[in-house]
Amino acid sequence: MVTHPDRVGFIGLGIMGRPMVANLIQNGIAVSVWNRSRPGIEAALAAGATEAESPEAVARDSDIVVTIVTDSPDVEAVLFGPDGAANGLRPGSLFIDMSTISPAVTRDLAARLAERDVAMLDAPVSGGEGGATAGTLSIMVGGDAHSVTRARPLFEAMGNTIVHVGPVGAGQTVKLCNQVAGAIHLLAMSECLVLAQKAGVDPAKMLEAVSSGAAGSWMLSNLAPRVLDRDFAPGFMIKLQQKDLRLALAAAQELGVALPATALVHQLFHALESQGAEDEGTQALVRTLESMAGVQVQRGG
Amino acid sequence: MVTHPDRVGFIGLGIMGRPMVANLIQNGIAVSVWNRSRPGIEAALAAGATEAESPEAVARDSDIVVTIVTDSPDVEAVLFGPDGAANGLRPGSLFIDMSTISPAVTRDLAARLAERDVAMLDAPVSGGEGGATAGTLSIMVGGDAHSVTRARPLFEAMGNTIVHVGPVGAGQTVKLCNQVAGAIHLLAMSECLVLAQKAGVDPAKMLEAVSSGAAGSWMLSNLAPRVLDRDFAPGFMIKLQQKDLRLALAAAQELGVALPATALVHQLFHALESQGAEDEGTQALVRTLESMAGVQVQRGG
């Protein structure tokens, strides 16, 4: 019989991790935390978490350890680096990585943890800071069914769409599919906005006519209005989008899958990065097409 | 004071025109019709229309003439060819083209009609045969406000999203924006389906996790499930999608706008056309990526 709730350790207290920890605590789950830098720890302590002195110490205090950090090497370091969580994880405990990292690295980490009788789930999320704060993240879970059941109370505290998509690594694959589709939708948005603008048609009228029909997308409904307001603050930063597209293109190459539009969007974002826009929101993609067309999209046409 | 309803003539009784005429008649509007071939005429007569012997005769019987035919030359022929509608249109009457054609040709036709004191609206539609039958088309209208008001009872009989997007030609520009976004969304759908499949993840699970979030689109929700069922029947035929993308790319070239993803999708559809798939539905785009990856997307992974 699984004890519910398990004691939870949480590593990675950035924009996403902080509100996720707060939601765990608000759902009656005890959480001990570690983070590379102080501000994240202070925020988690204010929300009611307890501090541990290393990833290893977090793991010693916990039945389930959750990480949400930036990239594959970060997860690897937190698990298997000096004072890494793997040293503190007891047999029968569960490791859940909610970062977006490589599916292949994920399967490798899971194999190494299995040797210690530690189960692993990959459970990357979508929904951004807003979804993390509201507890409405989409969570794409890879791993064995028993571990998914064990983790469900945690997932339900943090998200509202929880889909068990397959074995370990499948969560990351689905997240990459999500990033592929979303990134291409940003280019679709950019092409139709710039076409309307240069043709002298009010892009706001275009969006009104197009968004609710067969050419509609979340991006068109939610990010195109920000373009009309010339608001390029992140939502989701270009540099993180680029990291995810690199992961998707690398996975596709290993698999022998051609992703021509994903590669195109990745290249166009490179142009923005070279102009210092890496911390801006992904909707800034429109500026690559604007600069080629010599036009600026704005309300009123 | 505008007489309501005006007598309406309708030219073009294909998959879209037939149900549109039926909806006009069901809303108490008298319609006389002409079509290039008999089956469309028989269908319209069965719905209560009257037959005229030429486009010119349709125009003589009518205060408003509506066309919905395939391409720019078809509209031009029906208007200004032998026995063309322009010969029958009286000063003060209104011509509405609901085809998807070139914005530049549209402006040219409008200028030629204006010399005869005939107003023109361009009012292309989206929503397909289903929307035409249900009277729920989206209608993107370009032209002067007075003519739009005059035509509104007709539009409301045929559609439920009616947006006046700008002057003559603007409706066609917005329709091309719609086709640009929709076509690119088809490629986004194809890339994420093939990536999931080749990675060994059930694409149905991927769609379940992805469709309702920030990577969602109408195409992903409505056409991806058909791909999982290997159902490539049209919805919207590849050859018509290609006609619309040619129009979009030509308009963009005239304007000096680069549409790299639109051009990419257009090329991939060429490959399908060369294999004889021009009458299949646009969701068959996925087969171009499947053939490159040596995999077939199917439910269950």
Contacts between the chains, C-beta under 8 A, distances in Angstrom:
chain1	res1	chain2	res2	distance
A	103	B	199	6.8
A	126	B	210	8.0
A	126	B	213	5.0
A	126	B	214	5.8
A	126	B	215	7.2
A	127	B	213	6.4
A	127	B	214	7.1
A	128	B	214	7.3
A	138	B	209	6.3
A	138	B	210	7.9
A	138	B	212	7.3
A	138	B	213	4.7
A	140	B	209	4.5
A	140	B	210	7.9
A	161	B	209	7.1
A	161	B	212	6.3
A	161	B	213	7.1
A	163	B	205	6.3
A	163	B	208	5.2
A	163	B	209	4.0
A	164	B	205	7.8
A	165	B	201	6.0
A	165	B	202	7.1
A	165	B	205	4.2
A	165	B	206	6.5
A	165	B	208	7.8
A	165	B	209	5.7
A	166	B	200	7.4
A	166	B	201	5.1
A	166	B	202	6.4
A	166	B	205	6.4
A	166	B	301	7.4
A	170	B	199	7.7
A	170	B	200	7.7
A	170	B	201	4.8
A	170	B	205	7.7
A	173	B	195	7.3
A	173	B	196	6.3
A	173	B	199	4.4
A	173	B	201	4.9
A	173	B	206	7.8
A	174	B	196	6.8
A	174	B	201	6.2
A	174	B	205	7.1
A	174	B	206	4.9
A	174	B	209	5.1
A	174	B	210	6.7
A	176	B	195	6.8
A	177	B	192	3.9
A	177	B	193	8.0
A	177	B	195	5.5
A	177	B	196	5.1
A	177	B	201	7.8
A	177	B	206	5.1
A	177	B	210	6.1
A	177	B	215	7.9
A	178	B	192	7.5
A	178	B	209	7.3
A	178	B	210	4.7
A	178	B	213	6.9
A	178	B	214	7.7
A	178	B	215	4.5
A	179	B	215	7.3
A	180	B	188	7.0
A	180	B	191	5.2
A	180	B	192	4.9
A	180	B	195	6.2
A	181	B	188	4.5
A	181	B	189	7.0
A	181	B	191	7.3
A	181	B	192	4.6
A	181	B	210	6.4
A	181	B	215	4.1
A	181	B	217	7.3
A	181	B	220	6.6
A	182	B	214	5.6
A	182	B	215	3.8
A	184	B	184	6.3
A	184	B	185	7.6
A	184	B	187	6.3
A	184	B	188	3.6
A	184	B	191	6.7
A	184	B	261	7.1
A	185	B	184	7.6
A	185	B	185	6.5
A	185	B	188	5.7
A	185	B	215	6.8
A	185	B	217	6.1
A	187	B	184	6.3
A	187	B	260	7.7
A	187	B	261	4.8
A	188	B	180	7.0
A	188	B	181	4.5
A	188	B	184	3.6
A	188	B	185	5.7
A	188	B	188	7.2
A	188	B	261	6.7
A	189	B	181	7.0
A	191	B	180	5.2
A	191	B	181	7.3
A	191	B	184	6.7
A	191	B	259	4.9
A	191	B	260	7.8
A	191	B	261	6.0
A	191	B	262	5.8
A	192	B	177	3.9
A	192	B	178	7.5
A	192	B	180	4.9
A	192	B	181	4.5
A	193	B	177	8.0
A	194	B	257	5.6
A	195	B	173	7.3
A	195	B	176	6.8
A	195	B	177	5.4
A	195	B	180	6.3
A	195	B	248	7.2
A	195	B	251	7.3
A	195	B	252	5.9
A	195	B	255	7.4
A	195	B	257	5.5
A	195	B	259	6.7
A	196	B	173	6.3
A	196	B	174	6.8
A	196	B	177	5.1
A	198	B	255	4.6
A	198	B	256	6.9
A	198	B	257	4.9
A	199	B	103	6.8
A	199	B	170	7.7
A	199	B	173	4.4
A	199	B	251	6.9
A	199	B	255	5.9
A	200	B	166	7.4
A	200	B	170	7.7
A	201	B	165	6.1
A	201	B	166	5.1
A	201	B	170	4.8
A	201	B	173	4.9
A	201	B	174	6.2
A	201	B	177	7.9
A	202	B	165	7.1
A	202	B	166	6.4
A	205	B	163	6.3
A	205	B	164	7.8
A	205	B	165	4.3
A	205	B	166	6.4
A	205	B	170	7.7
A	205	B	174	7.1
A	206	B	165	6.6
A	206	B	173	7.8
A	206	B	174	4.9
A	206	B	177	5.1
A	208	B	163	5.2
A	208	B	165	7.8
A	209	B	138	6.3
A	209	B	140	4.5
A	209	B	161	7.0
A	209	B	163	4.0
A	209	B	165	5.7
A	209	B	174	5.2
A	209	B	178	7.3
A	210	B	126	8.0
A	210	B	138	7.9
A	210	B	140	8.0
A	210	B	174	6.7
A	210	B	177	6.1
A	210	B	178	4.7
A	210	B	181	6.4
A	212	B	138	7.3
A	212	B	161	6.3
A	213	B	126	5.0
A	213	B	127	6.5
A	213	B	138	4.7
A	213	B	161	7.2
A	213	B	178	6.9
A	213	B	218	6.9
A	214	B	126	5.8
A	214	B	127	7.2
A	214	B	128	7.3
A	214	B	178	7.7
A	214	B	182	5.6
A	214	B	218	5.0
A	214	B	219	7.2
A	214	B	222	7.4
A	215	B	126	7.2
A	215	B	177	7.9
A	215	B	178	4.5
A	215	B	179	7.3
A	215	B	181	4.1
A	215	B	182	3.8
A	215	B	185	6.8
A	215	B	218	6.9
A	216	B	217	6.7
A	216	B	218	4.6
A	217	B	181	7.3
A	217	B	185	6.1
A	217	B	216	6.6
A	217	B	217	3.9
A	217	B	218	7.2
A	218	B	213	6.9
A	218	B	214	5.0
A	218	B	215	6.9
A	218	B	216	4.6
A	218	B	217	7.1
A	219	B	214	7.2
A	220	B	181	6.6
A	222	B	214	7.4
A	248	B	195	7.2
A	251	B	195	7.3
A	251	B	199	6.9
A	252	B	195	5.9
A	255	B	195	7.4
A	255	B	198	4.6
A	255	B	199	5.8
A	255	B	293	7.5
A	256	B	198	7.0
A	256	B	293	6.1
A	256	B	294	7.0
A	257	B	194	5.7
A	257	B	195	5.5
A	257	B	198	4.9
A	257	B	289	7.4
A	257	B	292	7.7
A	257	B	293	4.5
A	257	B	295	7.7
A	258	B	289	6.4
A	258	B	292	4.6
A	258	B	293	6.6
A	259	B	191	4.9
A	259	B	195	6.7
A	259	B	289	8.0
A	260	B	187	7.7
A	260	B	191	7.8
A	260	B	264	5.9
A	260	B	268	7.7
A	261	B	184	7.1
A	261	B	187	4.8
A	261	B	188	6.6
A	261	B	191	6.0
A	261	B	261	5.6
A	261	B	264	6.2
A	261	B	265	7.9
A	262	B	191	5.8
A	264	B	260	5.9
A	264	B	261	6.2
A	264	B	264	6.6
A	265	B	261	7.8
A	268	B	260	7.8
A	289	B	257	7.4
A	289	B	258	6.4
A	289	B	259	8.0
A	292	B	257	7.7
A	292	B	258	4.6
A	293	B	255	7.5
A	293	B	256	6.0
A	293	B	257	4.5
A	293	B	258	6.5
A	294	B	256	7.0
A	295	B	257	7.7
A	301	B	166	7.4
